[in-house]
Amino acid sequence: MRGALSRAVSAARLVERLRFLAPRRWHGLVAFTYHRIGDPAGSPFDHELWSASAEELDRQVAFLRQEFDVVHPKDLPALQRRGRGRHALITFDDGYRDNYEVAFPVFRRHGVPAVFFVTTGFLDGRGVAWWDEIAWVVRRSTRGTLGPSPWWGGAVALDVNLEQAIHGLLRVYKALPSTRGDEFLNELGEAAGTGRCPQEETSGTWMTWDMVREMRDGGMAIGGHTATHPKLSRMDPAGQGAEIERCGRRIQEELGEPMRWFAYPIGGLDAFDAHTRRHLAAAGVELAFTYYGGYRRFADWDPFDVRRIAVEPDVSGDAFRSRARWPGLLGAPRGQGLAPRVRDTMRGWLGS
């Protein structure tokens, strides 16, 4: 995976150096998804959630402000009706405290908005997210392997590549029915000899509602990301509705305004379904954001599938700029073939 990512970054840098060859006629919205800002060194949690350092975020925001119209989500319906322009949206998922302490000052300094999709249960309960708990268990274990299990199959080596072990276990968790998550984490903690991650380990991890209100009053947008961060498509329709309703209710209670914007947890094409769309519409959500790459052209606008590009630790410098300038090619979903990427990019160049 690392080798493939390195090759992709190298390709992005080559494209960046040849960018003068590219027509710049695509019209639409390119949205970027961040999670955490800062340095993960020494943290027991999932290091892949740190999207950029504070300095890199500052450079990326300066670039977006120079080359795009950086917009607030409330502006998007009117921009879509106009059907022209190249706009950028900056988004954050989950509700980590560094969003307030590190990222928010960057946006104020540059005078640009961003939207923060909060998982309301994390802010209310101050607990640990399942992906961070999996990483915590792996990093805290003193065992060389996790023995074979019906949950994850054969033995998982912990003394060779911790990141690879964490990624593999995260993939297993994401494929589980929503009701089986606690069982998996209980088994994992027992197999690793660590038990479950104690709540005191997460002190200071999440924003408070006072921080969220301050960001909203400072020109930022606040959206929903469910109450407990499940993969909605793996829940029954009633469960999906409950997650969305609880999230919207807490935003209304704390901010005095409805939940107008929403980001799907996990965010791939299989993370939501027709039931999800129906519940979001019933809750008054105007725009819902995915997380599988590419950009959303105004000509094929779907308010419940506004695409976003992941900003990850290796996406910086030329790689970030190339994804912004060529979103249909270098910001496309992982695993999508080159031909569809080129097709979508050409459609963007030649039309809207």
N, C-alpha and C positions, 0 to 999 in steps of 0.2 A: 504493500500500500504506500509506504514511504517513497519507494522508488518511483512508482507511478506518479505520485504527487510531485516529486522533484522534477520529473520529465515534463509534467504539465506546467509547472512554474517556469521552467526553462523555455518552453514553447511560448508562454505568455510574454516572456521578456523579449523573445525574437519578434513576436507580433508587435510589441510596443515599439521596437526600433524601426519597424516597417509601417507604422501607422499612417504615414503620409500617403500610402497607397490606398487607404480605405475611404470610400465615400462616407459622408457623415450625415446621411439623410434619414436615418431611422427616427421615428417619432413614437413617443410613449413614455413609460415609467420604468426606470431601473431602480430597484429597491435593494438595500443591503441590510443583512441581519447580523447583529453583534449579540454577544452574551455577556462577557466580562471584559474589563479593561484593567491592565496592570501586568504584574509579573507573577506567574504561578509557582516560581521556585519555592520549594519548601511546603507547599500546600498539599494536604493529603487527598484533595478532591480532584475532579476530572480536569486535567490540564488543557484538554482540547477546548474547554469552554472559554478560555482567555483568548479573545479574538485579536487583540492588539495591545501594545504598550500605550501609555498615555501620549508619548511622543509620536508614535505611528498614527494613532487616531487623529491627532492634531494635523499631521500632514495629509491624511486622507480627507478630512473635512475641508481643509484649505483647497485641495484639488477639486473636490466636488463643487464647492462654492464658485470656483473659477470657471468650470466647464459646463455646469448644469444649473438649472433653476431648482434649488433645494426647497422642497415644498412640505407643507403640513397636510396631513390626510384629509382635513376638511376641505382643501382646495381641489381634491382629485376629481369629484364629479363634474365640476365646471371645466376643468382642463380636458377631461375625456370628451365632453361635448364639443369643445373647440377642436380637438383632434390633431393638434399640431404641437410641436415643441419637444424638447428633450429634458425630462425632469428626473430628479433624484429624490429618493426618500431614504432616510436613515432610521433604522428600527433596532430595538433591543428586546430580547425575550427574557422572561422569567422573573426579574425583579431583584437582581443582586445589588448589594449596597454600593459597590464601586460604580454602578451606573449613576448614582447621585454624587458620590464623593469625587470621582475622577472624570467621568464623561460629561456630566451636566455642565461643569465649568468650561469645558472645551466648547460646547455649543453656545453658551452665553458669550464667550469671547469672540466667536466667529459670527454671532448673530444669526444662527440658523436653527430651525426646529428639528426635533426628532420625536419619534413615537416609542413609548415604553409599554410593552405588553406584559402585564403583571399576572403571575399566578397567585391568586388571592389567598389561597390556603397557606402558601409559604410566608406571606407577609403576616397573616394572622397567627399561624401556629409556630413559626420560627423553627420548623423542623428541617430535616435534610432531604434534598431531592434524591430520587432513586439513583440517578446516574452518579451523583457525588458519593452516595453510600456505597455503590459498587466499587468505585475507585478507592474509597477509604478502606474498605475491607481488604482489597488486594494489596494496597500499600502498607497496611498495618500488620498483615499476616507475617508470621515468622516461618511459615512452612514453605517448602520448596515447590510443592505441587498441591493442587486441589484434586482429590481423587475422582475417579469416574462417577458420574451422577446421571440419573435420568433427565435432569434438567439441562445439563450442558454436554452430555456425552462423555467422551474420553477424558483422561487426566489433562488438567490445564497447568502448564509450567509457570511458576511464579518467580523462578530464579534465573530466567533468561531474558525476557522482555516484558516488563510490567505493562507497558502501554498496549502491547499486542494482547495480553491477557485481558486487560480492561475492555478493549474494543470488542473482543470476542464475547465477553459476558454481557456487554451492553446490547449486542445484536440479539443474543438469546432473550434478554428481558423484553426488548421491543416487539418480539414476535409472540409474546405470551398474551393470553386473554387478560383483560384488565383486572379480573378478579383474582388472578394467581400471583400478582406481584409480591405480596407480603410472604407468601409461601416460598417463593424463590429466594428472597432476601434472607429469610430465616435459615434456609438450607445453606446458602452461601456463607453466612456468618459462622455457622457451625462447622462447615468444612474447612474454613480458613482459620478457625480457632480464635476469632476475634469477637464473635457475637455481632449484634447489630450496632450501628454507629450511634453513640449516645447524643442526646440533643444538645448538651453543653458544647460539643465540638463545633456546632454551627452558630455559636454566639457571634453576632455582628455580620452574619452572612447576607441577610436580606434587608431591603429598605424598610423603613417604617412608613405608615400612612402619612405622617407629617412630612416626610421627605417627598413622597409622591405628590402631595398637595402643593408643596413649594415648587416642584418642577412644573406642574400644571400651571400655576400662577406665573411662572417664568417663561411661558410660551411653548412648553412642551405638550405633546398629546399623550393621553393615557388610554390604553386599550386593554382588552381582556385576553387571558391565555389559559382559561379554565380555572377551576378551583384547586385541583390536585395534579394537573399535568398528565392525564392519561392519554393514550392513543384513542381518540374518540371512535374511530371506525371499528374498534374491537369491543365496543360497548353496545348494549341493546339501545333502541331508540329512547326509552325512558331514562336510562342512565346518561346518555348524551345530553338530553334536555335538562337533567338535574345539574350536571356539571356547568353547562352554559348559564342556566338560571342563577345558580349560586354565585358564579363569578360576576354576572351583571348586577345582582342585588348588592354585593359588597362594594362594587364600584359606585353604585348609586348612593349607598349609605355613607361612604367615606368622602366622596367628591361632590355629591349633590348633583350629579349629571348622569345620563344614561351611558351604557356601553355602546358606543357607535362603531368601534373598530375592534377587530379580533384577529389573533394569530393562532393557527392550528398547532397544537403540540406535535412534535416530530416533523410534521409539515409536508411530507411527501404526498404524491397523488393518492396513495392508499391510506392516508391519515384521516380522511373525511369521506362522507358519502351523502346521498340524497337526504337522509334523516338529519345529518349535521346541518346542511344548508337550510332545511326547513326550520329547525330550532333556532338557528341564527336569525333568520328572517323574522320569526315570531318574537324574538328578543329585541328587535329593532336595530340589529347590527347592519351597518351600511356597507362596510368593506371587510372582507376576511382575507388574510394573507397566508400564502403557502411558503414552502421553504425547499424548493427543488430546483432552483436555478432559473436562468433566462430572464427575460423582461416581459412586461405586458404591453403589447402594442395597443394603441387606441382603437385600431380597426377591429380587433377581436376582444374587446374589453369584457371581462367577467368579474363583477364586483365580489364574488365569493371565491375567486382564484387569482388573487393579485400576487404574481410571482416575486420571489425574493432570492437574492444571491447570498450564499454564506460567506462571511468574512472569518477566516480561520487563521491560526498562528502563522502558517506559511504563505498567506496571501497578503503581501505587502509590497511596497515600492512599485516596480514595473508591473508585477502580476496584478495588483489591485487596479492600477490605472487601465490596464488592458481589459480587465473584466468590465469596467465601467464603460469603456469606449466600444467594446465588441460584445455586448451582453448576450446576444443570440448565439455566439460561437464559444467564447471562453467562460461564459457564465451559465452554460447549459447544464441540465441535470447530469450527475455522474452516471456513467454507463450508457448514455445515449450515444448512438453512432455518429460519426463525423458527418455523414451525408445529411441527416436531418438538421444538424447544427448549421451547416453551410446553407441549406435551404431556408431555414428560418432567418438567418442573418441576411441573405440576399433579399428576402421578402421585406425585411426591415429597411434595407438600403433603397430598394426600388419603389417602395410604397410607404405605408404608415408603419 
